[in-house]
Amino acid sequence: MAIELSGWIDKHYGTPITDLPDVADPSDVPPAMVAEQLRSTWGLHQKPIKSMLALLERRGVRVFSLPAADREIDAFSFKYEGRPFVFLNTSKTAERTRFDLAHELGHLVLHDAANMNLSRQIEQEAHDFAASFLVPADGLYAQVVGKLRLDDVFKLKKYWKVSALAMVERLYRLEFISEWNRRQWLIELSERGFRTAEPEGIQVEASKFLTDLFKLAREDGWTSRAIADQLQESERDLDALVFGLAMAAVPGGGQKSPAVTGHLRVVR
């Protein structure tokens, strides 16, 4: 259904082209280095990524939500006719979702789906990529001064928009803290509920691409039912695929308009 919707989108609207790098032989380059190179290529420098979802959408990645019945997994990705797709479990925290997006970006950049198996090594490579992409080493080195305390983790995780647990792991991997600190802090964070939630977490990222798309569709006279009929699917299934934006954003018809919004344009 996502592939069919993506085709419908490309038929009716001009959208961002796919802009993901090709890693000739990922086995020769550590995932962290690939992540750093990609940050540089995309001009992200050593600053936090404002929105992972918007970043991937601008680079031509189609991101969709998993229906409630399929949420036993966190996320998955694949390429179809050159177009990358990512599917997200939206029941996770905003911080976890950002990491899942970075993790799937790692798979798309590092791994050939035709030859990829779900090995521990493959998953660890995507994990290492995600950690480096979200929290670049040089940025953290420039930021951390002196001995760290657990309270510093909360400041750092808020700045980089990652979970407290991910921040502790990143600090440990970059040798800012000892194994003893890591173990004690993870225990304390778990006791405070950080394994199942993210107290005082960040706001969930919204899909600007799909929001703009359905706004244009409404102006062009497309209702959610009309789009679903084109796909030979139900409105409910369409809505579950697009973060609940179909029914919310396309309540009725409207005047046709050649308006351009964001990276979308009407194809005439």
C-alpha positions as CSV (number, residue, x, y, z in Angstrom):
1,M,0.0,0.0,0.0
2,A,2.9,2.4,0.8
3,I,4.4,1.7,-2.6
4,E,1.1,2.3,-4.3
5,L,0.6,5.6,-2.4
6,S,4.2,6.7,-3.1
7,G,3.5,6.1,-6.8
8,W,0.3,8.1,-6.6
9,I,2.2,10.9,-4.9
10,D,4.8,11.0,-7.6
11,K,2.2,10.9,-10.3
12,H,0.4,14.0,-9.0
13,Y,3.1,16.0,-7.3
14,G,6.7,17.0,-7.7
15,T,8.7,15.7,-4.7
16,P,12.3,15.6,-3.4
17,I,14.5,13.2,-5.3
18,T,16.3,10.5,-3.5
19,D,19.6,11.8,-2.1
20,L,21.4,9.0,-0.2
21,P,25.1,8.3,-0.7
22,D,26.4,5.0,-2.0
23,V,29.0,3.4,0.2
24,A,31.2,1.4,-2.2
25,D,32.4,-1.1,0.4
26,P,31.0,-0.5,3.8
27,S,33.2,-3.2,5.3
28,D,36.2,-0.9,4.7
29,V,34.7,2.1,6.5
30,P,33.5,2.1,10.2
31,P,29.8,3.0,10.5
32,A,30.7,5.9,12.7
33,M,32.9,7.4,10.0
34,V,30.2,7.0,7.4
35,A,27.8,8.8,9.7
36,E,30.3,11.7,10.2
37,Q,30.8,11.9,6.4
38,L,27.1,12.0,5.7
39,R,26.6,14.7,8.3
40,S,29.3,16.8,6.6
41,T,27.9,16.1,3.1
42,W,24.4,17.2,4.3
43,G,25.8,20.3,6.0
44,L,24.8,19.3,9.5
45,H,28.1,20.2,11.0
46,Q,28.4,19.4,14.8
47,K,24.9,20.6,15.8
48,P,21.8,18.6,16.9
49,I,19.5,17.6,14.1
50,K,16.3,19.6,14.5
51,S,14.0,16.9,13.0
52,M,15.2,13.5,11.8
53,L,11.8,12.9,10.1
54,A,11.9,16.1,8.2
55,L,15.6,15.5,7.3
56,L,14.9,12.1,5.7
57,E,11.8,13.4,3.9
58,R,13.9,16.2,2.4
59,R,16.3,13.6,1.1
60,G,13.6,11.7,-0.7
61,V,13.0,9.0,1.9
62,R,9.3,8.0,2.2
63,V,8.5,7.6,5.9
64,F,5.2,5.9,7.0
65,S,3.7,4.7,10.2
66,L,3.0,1.1,11.2
67,P,-0.6,0.1,11.9
68,A,-1.3,-0.7,15.6
69,A,-1.5,-4.5,14.8
70,D,2.0,-4.4,13.4
71,R,3.8,-2.6,16.2
72,E,5.6,-5.6,17.7
73,I,8.7,-4.3,15.8
74,D,10.3,-0.9,16.2
75,A,11.0,0.0,12.5
76,F,12.1,-1.4,9.2
77,S,13.3,-0.1,5.8
78,F,13.8,-1.2,2.2
79,K,14.3,0.3,-1.2
80,Y,11.9,-0.1,-4.1
81,E,12.9,1.0,-7.6
82,G,15.5,3.3,-6.1
83,R,13.1,4.9,-3.6
84,P,13.9,4.3,0.1
85,F,11.1,3.5,2.5
86,V,11.0,3.6,6.3
87,F,8.2,2.3,8.5
88,L,7.9,3.5,12.2
89,N,6.3,2.2,15.3
90,T,4.6,5.4,16.5
91,S,4.0,4.1,20.0
92,K,7.6,4.8,21.0
93,T,8.9,8.0,22.6
94,A,10.0,10.8,20.4
95,E,13.6,10.2,21.3
96,R,13.3,6.5,20.5
97,T,11.7,7.3,17.2
98,R,14.5,9.6,16.3
99,F,17.0,6.8,17.0
100,D,15.0,4.4,15.0
101,L,15.0,6.7,12.0
102,A,18.8,7.1,12.3
103,H,19.1,3.4,12.7
104,E,17.1,2.7,9.5
105,L,19.1,5.4,7.7
106,G,22.2,3.4,8.6
107,H,20.7,0.3,7.0
108,L,19.8,2.2,3.9
109,V,23.3,3.7,3.5
110,L,25.4,0.8,4.7
111,H,23.7,-2.4,3.7
112,D,22.6,-3.9,0.4
113,A,19.1,-5.3,1.1
114,A,19.5,-8.1,-1.4
115,N,22.4,-9.5,0.6
116,M,21.5,-8.4,4.1
117,N,20.6,-10.8,6.8
118,L,19.4,-9.8,10.2
119,S,22.6,-10.7,12.0
120,R,23.8,-9.1,15.2
121,Q,26.7,-7.5,13.3
122,I,24.4,-5.9,10.8
123,E,22.2,-4.5,13.6
124,Q,25.2,-3.3,15.6
125,E,26.6,-1.4,12.5
126,A,23.3,0.4,12.1
127,H,23.2,1.1,15.8
128,D,26.8,2.6,15.7
129,F,25.8,4.7,12.7
130,A,22.7,6.0,14.5
131,A,24.6,6.9,17.6
132,S,27.3,8.8,15.7
133,F,24.8,10.5,13.4
134,L,22.7,11.8,16.2
135,V,25.5,12.7,18.6
136,P,28.7,13.4,16.6
137,A,31.9,12.7,18.6
138,D,33.6,16.1,17.8
139,G,30.5,17.9,18.9
140,L,30.4,16.1,22.2
141,Y,34.2,16.5,22.8
142,A,33.8,20.2,22.3
143,Q,30.9,20.3,24.7
144,V,32.0,18.2,27.7
145,V,34.4,19.7,30.2
146,G,35.5,18.1,33.4
147,K,34.0,15.2,35.3
148,L,30.4,14.3,34.4
149,R,27.5,13.7,36.8
150,L,24.2,12.0,36.1
151,D,22.6,15.5,36.1
152,D,24.8,16.4,33.1
153,V,23.2,13.5,31.2
154,F,19.8,15.2,31.3
155,K,21.3,18.4,29.9
156,L,23.1,16.6,27.2
157,K,20.3,14.3,26.2
158,K,17.9,17.3,25.9
159,Y,20.4,19.2,23.8
160,W,21.0,16.3,21.3
161,K,17.4,15.1,21.5
162,V,18.2,11.5,22.4
163,S,17.1,9.3,25.3
164,A,18.9,9.4,28.6
165,L,19.9,5.7,28.1
166,A,21.3,6.4,24.6
167,M,23.2,9.4,26.0
168,V,24.8,7.3,28.7
169,E,25.8,4.6,26.2
170,R,27.3,7.3,23.9
171,L,29.3,8.8,26.7
172,Y,30.6,5.4,27.6
173,R,31.5,4.4,24.1
174,L,33.5,7.7,23.7
175,E,35.2,7.0,27.1
176,F,33.8,10.0,28.9
177,I,32.6,7.7,31.7
178,S,33.8,4.4,33.2
179,E,32.0,1.1,33.1
180,W,31.1,1.5,36.7
181,N,29.5,4.9,36.0
182,R,27.6,3.4,33.1
183,R,26.3,0.5,35.1
184,Q,25.2,2.7,38.1
185,W,23.6,5.3,35.9
186,L,21.6,2.8,33.9
187,I,20.3,1.2,37.1
188,E,19.2,4.6,38.4
189,L,17.6,5.6,35.2
190,S,15.8,2.3,35.0
191,E,14.5,2.8,38.6
192,R,13.2,6.3,37.5
193,G,11.2,4.9,34.6
194,F,13.5,5.8,31.7
195,R,13.5,2.3,30.2
196,T,9.8,2.5,29.4
197,A,9.3,6.2,29.0
198,E,11.2,9.5,28.7
199,P,10.2,11.8,31.5
200,E,10.2,15.5,30.3
201,G,11.0,14.3,26.8
202,I,10.9,16.2,23.6
203,Q,7.9,16.7,21.3
204,V,7.0,14.0,18.8
205,E,8.2,14.9,15.3
206,A,5.5,15.4,12.7
207,S,5.7,14.6,9.0
208,K,6.0,17.9,7.2
209,F,6.0,16.1,3.8
210,L,2.7,14.4,4.3
211,T,1.1,17.4,6.0
212,D,2.0,19.5,3.0
213,L,1.0,16.8,0.6
214,F,-2.5,16.4,2.1
215,K,-2.9,20.2,2.2
216,L,-2.2,20.4,-1.5
217,A,-4.4,17.4,-2.1
218,R,-7.3,19.1,-0.3
219,E,-6.7,22.3,-2.4
220,D,-6.8,20.1,-5.5
221,G,-10.1,18.6,-4.5
222,W,-8.8,15.2,-3.3
223,T,-10.6,13.8,-0.3
224,S,-9.1,11.0,1.8
225,R,-11.8,8.7,0.5
226,A,-10.9,9.6,-3.1
227,I,-7.2,8.9,-2.5
228,A,-8.1,5.6,-0.8
229,D,-10.4,4.7,-3.7
230,Q,-7.5,5.3,-6.1
231,L,-5.4,2.9,-4.1
232,Q,-8.3,0.4,-3.7
233,E,-7.9,0.6,0.0
234,S,-10.0,1.8,3.0
235,E,-9.7,5.3,4.5
236,R,-8.8,3.7,7.8
237,D,-5.9,1.8,6.4
238,L,-4.6,4.9,4.6
239,D,-4.9,6.9,7.8
240,A,-2.9,4.3,9.7
241,L,-0.2,4.4,7.1
242,V,0.3,8.2,7.2
243,F,0.4,9.0,10.9
244,G,-3.3,9.7,11.1
245,L,-3.0,12.7,8.7
246,A,-5.3,11.5,5.9
247,M,-8.6,12.0,7.7
248,A,-7.4,14.9,9.7
249,A,-5.9,16.9,6.9
250,V,-8.3,16.0,4.0
251,P,-11.8,16.5,5.4
252,G,-13.4,17.7,2.1
253,G,-12.9,19.1,-1.4
254,G,-11.7,22.5,-2.3
255,Q,-10.6,24.7,-5.2
256,K,-7.8,23.5,-7.4
257,S,-4.6,25.5,-6.9
258,P,-1.2,25.5,-8.4
259,A,0.3,26.5,-5.1
260,V,3.8,25.4,-4.1
261,T,4.5,24.5,-0.5
262,G,7.8,23.3,0.9
263,H,9.4,20.8,-1.4
264,L,6.1,19.8,-3.1
265,R,4.7,21.1,-6.3
266,V,1.6,20.2,-8.4
267,V,2.4,18.2,-11.6
268,R,0.2,19.5,-14.4
